[in-house]
């Protein structure tokens, strides 16, 4: 199959149900978003009235099709948190992006302590390099560090204050690998330049573009798009709303399941 046709097929595989959300992310990427007056979450008029149809509490701006993009792979070295956590935040980011660095330094540590460590939140990283060759090299370097279980440390080093100004040339990537505690730097260099690394980065980037994302960072919190390095409370309120919705859905499912003691008919209460 020609390469262009293959790309088209992968983008179409995201599904028609993402169309409205793609518009939302596209608009949010070109305009400054701000917390909604009542909920503190980033929404636009297109999002009002939308919500999941799986028994969860309806939330404005939540799209079930986007929630399905959470991979929940327990072996994903670029993810942080339990694979079965009730809330998954997918982050599309670039190591050359200043606002991505701000989020990584100022906001993410608090979310990790408050939600990830308590089993409420899982963060799944997606490489979304959009600022040229340096971005590409850094993305592949992050993937390569993950192959040796040092993605988190590489992520921290690459987003340290002043790091992006040093660039992400080959020598600089080796320095970051050392700083991240990568044991086999030779393997790191080989992995970063491999076809597998390029394919993994391309997959993440195509997913982001397929959603309509045009800037970094962009996020999905259980199917709710959030664009930009928003204030802490935007993420906190989105996570807590998603956790509440997931808990409600689980409770409804258990009450309808005869095996859990609920439901009507022969399997119901006596």
Residue pairs with C-beta under 8 A, 6 or more apart in sequence:
1 9
7 206
10 203
10 206
10 210
11 206
11 209
11 210
14 65
14 69
14 207
14 210
14 211
15 65
17 63
17 64
17 65
18 63
18 65
18 66
18 210
18 211
20 46
20 50
20 63
21 63
21 65
21 66
21 211
21 212
21 223
21 225
22 210
22 211
22 212
23 46
23 212
24 44
24 46
24 47
24 61
24 212
24 225
25 211
25 212
25 213
25 214
25 218
25 225
25 227
26 212
26 213
26 214
27 44
27 46
28 42
28 44
28 218
28 225
28 226
28 227
28 228
29 212
29 213
29 214
29 215
29 218
29 227
30 214
30 215
32 228
33 42
33 44
33 226
33 227
33 228
33 230
34 42
35 41
35 42
35 230
35 231
35 233
35 234
35 237
36 42
36 43
36 60
39 60
39 237
39 241
40 233
40 234
40 237
41 60
41 61
41 224
41 226
41 234
41 237
41 238
41 241
42 61
42 225
42 226
42 227
42 228
42 230
42 234
43 60
43 61
44 61
47 60
47 61
48 60
48 61
49 60
50 60
50 61
50 62
50 63
51 58
51 59
51 60
51 62
52 58
52 59
52 62
52 63
52 64
52 67
52 223
52 245
53 64
54 64
54 249
55 248
55 249
55 252
55 253
56 245
56 246
56 248
56 249
57 244
57 245
57 248
59 224
59 241
59 242
59 245
61 224
61 225
62 222
62 223
62 224
62 242
62 245
63 223
63 224
63 225
64 223
65 223
66 211
66 220
66 223
66 224
66 225
67 88
67 220
67 222
67 223
68 223
69 90
69 207
69 211
69 220
70 88
70 90
70 122
70 124
70 220
70 222
71 79
71 124
72 83
72 84
72 88
72 122
73 79
73 83
74 83
76 83
76 124
77 146
77 147
77 149
77 151
78 124
78 125
78 126
78 127
78 142
78 143
78 146
78 151
79 122
79 123
79 124
79 125
80 112
80 116
80 122
80 123
80 125
80 152
81 116
81 119
81 121
81 122
81 123
82 119
82 122
83 122
85 116
85 119
85 120
85 121
85 122
86 120
86 242
86 243
86 246
86 247
86 250
87 115
87 120
87 121
87 122
87 221
87 222
87 239
87 242
87 243
87 246
88 121
88 122
88 123
88 124
88 220
88 221
88 222
89 111
89 121
89 122
89 123
89 124
89 219
89 220
89 221
89 222
89 235
89 239
90 124
90 126
90 219
90 220
91 123
91 124
91 125
91 126
91 217
91 218
91 219
92 126
92 128
92 204
92 207
92 208
92 213
92 216
92 217
92 218
92 219
93 100
93 103
93 104
93 125
93 126
93 127
93 128
93 216
93 217
93 218
94 100
94 127
94 128
94 129
94 130
94 131
94 135
94 138
94 139
94 216
94 217
95 101
95 129
95 135
95 138
95 139
95 142
95 158
95 159
95 164
95 168
96 129
96 131
96 132
96 134
96 135
96 138
96 164
96 168
97 130
97 131
97 164
97 216
97 217
98 164
99 216
99 217
99 228
99 229
100 159
100 216
100 217
100 229
101 159
101 161
101 163
101 164
102 229
103 217
103 229
104 155
104 156
104 159
105 159
105 160
105 161
106 229
106 232
107 229
107 232
107 235
108 123
110 232
111 121
111 123
111 232
111 235
111 236
111 239
112 123
114 236
115 121
115 239
116 122
116 123
120 239
120 243
121 239
121 243
125 142
125 151
125 155
126 204
126 207
126 208
127 139
127 142
127 143
127 200
127 201
127 204
127 205
128 139
128 204
128 205
128 208
128 213
128 216
128 218
129 135
129 136
129 138
129 139
129 201
129 205
130 205
130 215
130 216
134 167
134 168
134 169
135 168
136 201
137 168
137 169
137 170
137 173
137 192
138 158
138 168
138 173
139 201
139 204
140 192
140 193
140 197
140 198
140 201
141 154
141 158
141 168
141 173
141 176
141 177
141 188
141 192
142 151
142 154
142 155
142 158
143 151
143 191
143 192
143 197
143 200
143 201
144 177
144 188
144 189
144 191
144 192
144 194
144 197
145 151
145 153
145 154
145 177
145 180
145 182
145 188
146 154
147 187
147 188
147 191
148 182
148 183
148 184
148 187
148 188
150 177
150 180
150 181
150 182
153 179
153 180
153 181
154 176
154 177
154 180
154 182
156 180
157 163
157 176
157 179
157 180
158 164
158 168
158 176
163 176
166 172
168 176
170 189
173 188
173 189
173 192
174 185
174 188
174 189
177 185
177 188
178 185
182 188
191 197
208 218
211 218
211 220
211 225
213 227
215 227
215 228
217 228
217 229
218 225
218 226
218 227
218 228
219 225
219 226
219 227
219 235
220 226
221 235
221 238
221 239
221 242
222 242
222 245
222 246
224 238
224 241
224 242
226 234
226 235
226 238
254 260
254 261
254 262
255 262
255 263
256 262
256 263
257 263
258 265
258 266
258 267
258 268
259 267
261 269
262 268
262 269
